[in-house]
Amino acid sequence: MRNTTSKGILERLQEGIVQGAEGYVFELERRGYIKAGPYVPEVVLDFPEAVKQLHREFLRAGSDVMVALTYYAHREKLKDVGRENDLERMNRQAVQLANEVAREGDALVAGNICNTWAYDPDNARESSRVVRAMYEEQLTWAVEEGIDFVISETNDYLGEAMIALEVIKQLGLPAMVTLASVQPHTTRDGYDYVEACQRLAGAGADIVGLNCDRGPETMFPLIEKIRSTVSCYVAAQPVPFKTGALHLTFESLRTSDGQQAFPLALEPFLYNRFEMAEFARRASSIGVNYIGICCGGAPHYVRAMAEALGKTVPASKYSPAMELLEKLVATPLVGVPYAYPVICSWTDRMDTHKGRRYWIWRKLNVHDPFRNLPRPQHLRNLRLHRALCRRKSRPTNHAGRRTILQRNS
């Protein structure tokens, strides 16, 4: 076990909220390092610097935990991509990369195991033996490389989650066990989600809760019930997508033409950073102890959630300063040399006004430079703008550049 951090997971939870950040396979797929479909973390061996960079971005944004990228790095999944012989090397290197970045910021390192797709409740005895062997080999390597605790996540079956918990406890590590919530009310082996968390807590899990599948709107009611029922620590790590009563999970979301959005067409359903920050505040208000984000997560969400929880993190140095933009929008206009390189640009299109041809301004965003001015001033500035933009006699400054409108500073 690692002993390089100042406090372990349980000590930190006693003092306050611990923030997590996940969604590694989704984010690295978006960056071009993981193949959608199998979602096997081959990037750990093929492009380790990409993994370290994402760890580092999550660390700067406020995550207290570097989760080793061993999600789907088990024997069953590596068979799918023909890399079963890389199993041990992939698992060990994932923990090494997490440790390397964690030391840069006194973060914890979590070993990671997940649903195996090998568990079968109708053949529980035989399939449990296979699942147990997978977990034991993954976590044995993780412990040898150095971890602080284990996250067993995205568990569809309570039976499989119990096997994971047993293996973690045999290794003497703190255990965080969270369920997937794909079904409306129960795990795939028929246990109500609240009851399943109670059973896990009773079996010795230090942290229980939910991760993935549901967005904040559909996860929060379940988390609220779990928090009011169990006495141990509770974790909530939703996906940042707009799930609702008609579509409880992001797997069930549909595009405007009725096609399944999951997993590659989910962008129209994304929450913005402020909505995820509000989820963090709400979760904190009901006593959730471990607050994070899952598939679809990215550093800007993590920073917004951290700041909503009252933290100032390294990436806060570059948090938005929208009051500067408001000052820009609210000040008067004058004609001066080249300005608004972001908001406006010259177009090649010509237009006419009262029989005269002139160049027009193309706005690149929603900010109307005249919106805060009284109507007469608006018209005066519009006439000034047209005069400055006429094709045949456009004013230039000393460098010969075109002159357009800029606000007083």
C-alpha positions in Angstrom: 0.0 0.0 0.0 1.1 3.5 -0.7 2.3 5.6 2.2 3.3 8.8 0.4 0.2 10.8 1.0 -0.5 12.8 4.1 -3.9 11.1 4.8 -5.8 8.1 3.5 -9.2 8.0 2.0 -11.0 7.4 5.3 -9.2 10.2 7.1 -10.0 12.6 4.4 -13.7 11.6 4.4 -13.8 12.2 8.1 -12.7 15.8 7.5 -15.0 16.6 4.6 -15.9 15.8 1.0 -13.5 14.0 -1.2 -13.8 14.8 -4.9 -13.3 12.3 -7.7 -13.0 12.5 -11.4 -13.5 9.7 -13.9 -14.7 9.1 -17.4 -11.1 8.4 -18.6 -12.1 6.0 -21.4 -14.7 8.4 -22.8 -12.4 11.4 -22.7 -9.4 9.5 -24.2 -11.7 8.1 -26.9 -12.6 11.7 -27.8 -8.9 12.6 -27.9 -8.3 9.7 -30.3 -6.5 7.2 -28.0 -9.1 4.6 -27.3 -11.3 2.7 -29.7 -15.0 3.2 -29.1 -16.9 -0.1 -28.9 -14.5 -2.3 -26.9 -13.3 0.7 -24.8 -10.2 -1.2 -23.7 -7.5 1.1 -22.3 -4.8 0.2 -24.7 -3.6 3.8 -24.4 -1.9 2.9 -21.1 0.7 1.0 -23.1 0.5 2.7 -26.5 0.4 6.4 -25.4 1.2 6.6 -21.6 1.9 10.3 -21.8 -1.7 10.9 -22.9 -2.9 9.1 -19.7 -0.6 11.1 -17.6 -1.8 14.3 -19.2 -5.4 13.6 -18.4 -4.5 12.6 -14.8 -2.6 15.9 -14.5 -5.6 17.9 -15.8 -7.9 16.2 -13.4 -5.5 16.9 -10.6 -5.2 20.6 -11.4 -8.9 20.9 -11.7 -9.5 19.6 -8.2 -9.7 15.8 -8.1 -8.4 14.3 -4.9 -8.0 10.9 -6.4 -6.1 9.6 -9.4 -7.9 6.5 -10.5 -5.7 3.9 -12.2 -6.9 3.4 -15.7 -7.7 -0.3 -15.4 -11.4 0.0 -16.2 -12.0 -2.9 -18.7 -8.4 -3.9 -18.3 -9.4 -7.4 -17.2 -8.8 -10.7 -19.0 -12.3 -11.0 -20.5 -12.1 -7.6 -22.3 -8.5 -7.9 -23.4 -9.4 -11.1 -25.3 -11.7 -9.0 -27.4 -8.8 -6.9 -28.8 -6.2 -9.7 -28.9 -4.1 -8.3 -26.1 -4.5 -10.8 -23.3 -0.8 -11.2 -23.1 -0.5 -7.6 -22.1 -2.8 -8.0 -19.2 -0.2 -7.7 -16.3 1.9 -5.1 -18.0 -1.2 -2.9 -18.7 -2.5 -3.1 -15.1 0.9 -2.4 -13.5 1.7 0.5 -15.8 -1.7 2.1 -15.2 -1.1 2.2 -11.5 2.5 3.5 -12.0 1.2 6.4 -14.2 -1.5 7.3 -11.6 1.2 7.2 -8.8 3.5 9.4 -10.8 1.0 12.2 -11.2 -0.5 11.8 -7.7 2.8 12.6 -6.2 2.7 16.0 -7.9 -0.3 17.1 -5.7 -0.7 14.8 -2.7 -3.5 13.0 -4.3 -4.7 9.5 -3.5 -4.3 6.6 -5.9 -7.3 4.2 -6.4 -7.1 0.8 -7.9 -10.0 0.2 -10.2 -12.1 -2.9 -11.0 -15.5 -3.0 -12.8 -18.2 -5.2 -14.2 -16.6 -8.1 -16.0 -19.4 -9.3 -18.3 -18.6 -12.8 -17.1 -20.9 -12.9 -14.0 -24.1 -15.0 -14.6 -26.6 -15.2 -11.7 -28.1 -18.3 -13.3 -24.7 -20.0 -13.0 -23.5 -18.1 -10.0 -21.1 -20.7 -8.6 -19.0 -21.2 -11.7 -19.2 -17.6 -13.0 -18.3 -16.3 -9.5 -15.1 -18.3 -9.6 -14.1 -16.7 -12.9 -14.9 -13.2 -11.7 -13.0 -13.7 -8.5 -9.9 -14.8 -10.3 -10.0 -11.7 -12.5 -10.4 -9.4 -9.6 -7.6 -11.1 -7.6 -5.0 -10.9 -10.3 -5.8 -7.2 -11.1 -5.8 -6.1 -7.5 -2.7 -8.1 -6.6 -0.7 -6.3 -9.2 -2.3 -2.9 -8.1 -1.3 -3.5 -4.5 2.3 -4.4 -5.5 2.5 -1.2 -7.5 1.0 0.9 -4.6 -2.6 2.0 -4.1 -4.5 3.7 -1.3 -7.9 2.2 -1.8 -10.0 0.4 -4.4 -13.0 1.6 -6.4 -15.2 -1.2 -7.7 -17.7 0.5 -10.0 -20.4 0.2 -12.6 -21.6 -3.0 -11.0 -24.8 -4.2 -12.7 -25.2 -7.2 -10.4 -25.1 -7.1 -6.6 -23.7 -10.6 -6.6 -20.6 -9.4 -8.7 -20.2 -6.3 -6.4 -20.1 -8.6 -3.4 -17.3 -10.7 -4.9 -15.3 -7.5 -5.6 -15.9 -6.3 -2.0 -14.7 -9.7 -0.6 -11.5 -9.5 -2.6 -10.8 -5.9 -1.6 -11.3 -6.7 2.1 -9.0 -9.8 1.8 -6.3 -7.4 0.7 -6.9 -5.1 3.7 -7.8 -2.1 1.7 -10.6 0.5 2.1 -13.4 -0.3 -0.4 -15.6 2.0 -2.4 -18.3 0.0 -4.2 -20.8 1.7 -6.5 -23.6 0.4 -8.6 -24.6 1.1 -12.2 -28.3 2.0 -12.4 -29.3 1.0 -15.9 -32.5 -0.7 -14.8 -35.3 1.6 -13.6 -35.5 0.3 -10.0 -33.3 -2.7 -9.4 -29.9 -4.3 -10.2 -29.9 -6.9 -12.9 -30.2 -9.6 -10.3 -33.3 -8.1 -8.8 -32.2 -6.0 -5.8 -33.6 -2.5 -5.2 -30.7 -0.1 -5.4 -31.1 1.2 -1.9 -31.3 -2.3 -0.5 -28.2 -3.3 -2.5 -26.3 -0.5 -1.0 -27.5 -1.5 2.5 -26.2 -5.0 1.8 -22.9 -3.8 0.6 -22.5 -1.5 3.7 -23.5 -4.4 5.9 -20.8 -6.5 4.3 -18.1 -4.0 5.1 -18.0 -1.5 2.2 -16.6 1.8 3.5 -18.3 3.8 0.7 -21.3 2.8 -1.3 -23.4 4.6 -4.0 -23.9 5.0 -7.7 -21.8 5.9 -10.7 -22.3 6.2 -14.4 -25.4 5.6 -16.5 -27.6 8.4 -15.0 -27.3 12.1 -15.2 -27.8 14.3 -12.2 -31.5 14.6 -12.6 -32.2 10.9 -12.5 -29.4 9.9 -10.2 -30.1 12.4 -7.4 -33.4 10.9 -6.1 -31.8 7.5 -5.7 -28.7 9.0 -4.0 -31.0 10.9 -1.7 -32.7 7.7 -0.6 -29.3 5.9 -0.2 -27.9 8.7 1.9 -30.9 8.6 4.2 -30.7 4.8 4.6 -27.0 3.8 5.1 -24.7 5.0 7.8 -21.4 4.6 5.9 -20.0 7.1 3.4 -21.9 7.7 0.2 -20.5 8.3 -3.3 -22.3 9.9 -6.3 -20.6 10.1 -9.8 -23.2 10.8 -12.5 -22.6 11.3 -16.2 -22.9 14.9 -17.4 -25.9 14.2 -19.7 -29.5 15.3 -19.7 -31.3 12.2 -18.6 -34.9 12.5 -17.5 -38.2 10.7 -16.8 -38.5 9.5 -20.3 -34.8 8.5 -20.6 -33.4 7.5 -17.3 -29.9 6.7 -18.6 -27.6 8.0 -21.2 -27.8 4.7 -23.0 -31.5 5.3 -23.7 -31.1 8.9 -25.1 -32.3 9.3 -28.7 -31.3 11.9 -31.3 -33.9 14.1 -33.1 -34.3 11.5 -35.8 -34.8 8.7 -33.3 -31.4 7.1 -33.5 -29.6 5.9 -30.4 -27.2 8.6 -29.2 -25.0 6.4 -27.0 -22.1 6.3 -27.2 -21.0 8.5 -30.1 -23.7 11.1 -30.6 -24.3 12.3 -27.1 -23.0 15.9 -27.5 -26.4 17.5 -27.8 -27.3 16.1 -24.4 -24.3 17.5 -22.4 -24.8 19.5 -19.3 -22.9 22.7 -19.0 -20.3 23.3 -16.2 -22.8 25.4 -14.2 -25.3 22.6 -14.1 -22.7 20.1 -12.9 -21.6 22.6 -10.3 -25.1 22.8 -9.0 -25.3 19.0 -8.8 -22.1 19.1 -6.6 -23.8 21.7 -4.3 -27.0 19.7 -4.0 -25.1 16.5 -3.3 -23.1 18.2 -0.6 -26.2 19.6 1.0 -27.7 16.2 1.6 -24.5 14.7 3.0 -22.9 12.9 0.0 -19.3 12.3 0.9 -17.5 11.4 -2.3 -18.6 13.6 -5.2 -17.4 13.1 -8.8 -18.2 12.7 -12.4 -18.2 9.7 -14.7 -18.3 9.0 -18.5 -18.4 12.3 -20.4 -16.5 14.1 -17.6 -13.8 16.6 -18.5 -11.5 18.9 -16.5 -13.7 22.0 -16.9 -16.5 20.1 -15.2 -14.2 19.0 -12.4 -13.0 22.5 -11.7 -16.5 24.0 -11.7 -17.6 21.3 -9.2 -14.5 21.9 -7.0 -15.2 25.6 -6.9 -18.9 24.9 -6.1 -17.7 22.9 -3.1 -15.7 25.8 -1.9 -12.2 24.8 -3.1 -9.6 26.9 -4.8 -7.6 24.6 -7.1 -4.5 25.2 -9.3 -6.8 25.5 -12.4 -8.8 28.3 -10.6 -6.0 30.7 -11.7 -7.7 30.5 -15.1 -11.3 30.4 -14.0 -13.6 32.6 -16.2 -13.6 36.3 -15.5 -16.9 37.2 -17.1 -17.0 40.6 -15.5 -14.3 41.7 -18.0 -16.5 40.7 -20.9 -19.4 42.5 -19.4 -17.3 45.6 -19.1 -16.4 45.3 -22.8 -20.0 44.9 -23.8 -21.3 47.8 -21.7 -18.9 50.6 -22.7 -19.5 53.2 -25.4 -18.4 52.8 -29.0 -16.0 55.0 -31.0 -14.3 54.6 -34.4 -10.7 53.5 -33.9 -8.2 51.3 -35.6 -8.8 47.5 -36.0 -10.8 46.0 -33.1 -13.1 43.1 -32.2 -10.9 40.4 -33.7 -12.9 37.8 -31.9 -16.4 39.2 -32.0 -16.5 40.5 -35.6 -14.8 39.9 -38.9 -15.0 41.3 -42.4 -17.1 39.3 -44.9 -16.7 38.9 -48.7 -20.5 39.5 -49.1 -21.7 42.9 -50.3 -25.0 44.5 -49.5 -26.8 47.7 -50.5 -28.4 50.5 -48.7 -30.2 53.3 -50.5 -28.5 52.3 -53.8 -25.0 52.4 -52.3 -22.9 49.3 -51.9 -20.9 48.7 -48.6 -19.1 46.0 -46.8 -20.9 44.5 -43.8 -19.8 43.2 -40.4 -20.3 39.5 -39.7 -20.8 38.8 -36.0 -19.1 35.6 -34.8 -21.0 35.3 -31.5 -24.2 36.3 -29.8 -23.0 39.5 -28.3 -24.7 42.5 -30.0 -22.3 45.5 -29.7 -25.2 47.9 -29.8 -27.6 46.1 -27.5 -27.0 48.3 -24.4 -27.2 51.6 -26.1 -30.4 53.8 -26.2 -32.1 53.6 -29.6 -30.9 57.0 -31.0 -27.3 56.1 -30.1 -27.8 52.7 -31.6 -28.8 54.3 -34.9 -25.9 56.8 -34.8 -23.4 54.0 -34.2 -25.0 51.9 -37.0 -24.6 54.9 -39.4 -21.0 55.3 -38.2 -20.4 51.6 -38.7 -21.7 51.7 -42.3 -19.6 54.7 -43.1 -16.5 53.1 -41.8 -17.3 49.9 -43.7 -17.9 51.4 -47.2 -15.9 49.6 -49.8 -14.6 52.5 -51.8 -13.4 54.7 -49.0 -12.6 52.6 -45.9 -10.5 54.5 -43.4 -7.1 53.1 -42.5 -4.7 53.7 -39.7 -1.0 54.5 -40.0 -0.2 50.8 -40.7 -2.8 50.6 -43.5 -5.1 48.3 -41.7 -8.9 48.6 -42.0 -10.6 50.6 -39.3 -13.8 49.3 -37.5 -15.4 49.9 -34.2 -14.0 49.4 -30.8 -15.2 50.2 -27.3 -13.5 52.7 -25.0 -11.4 50.9 -22.4 
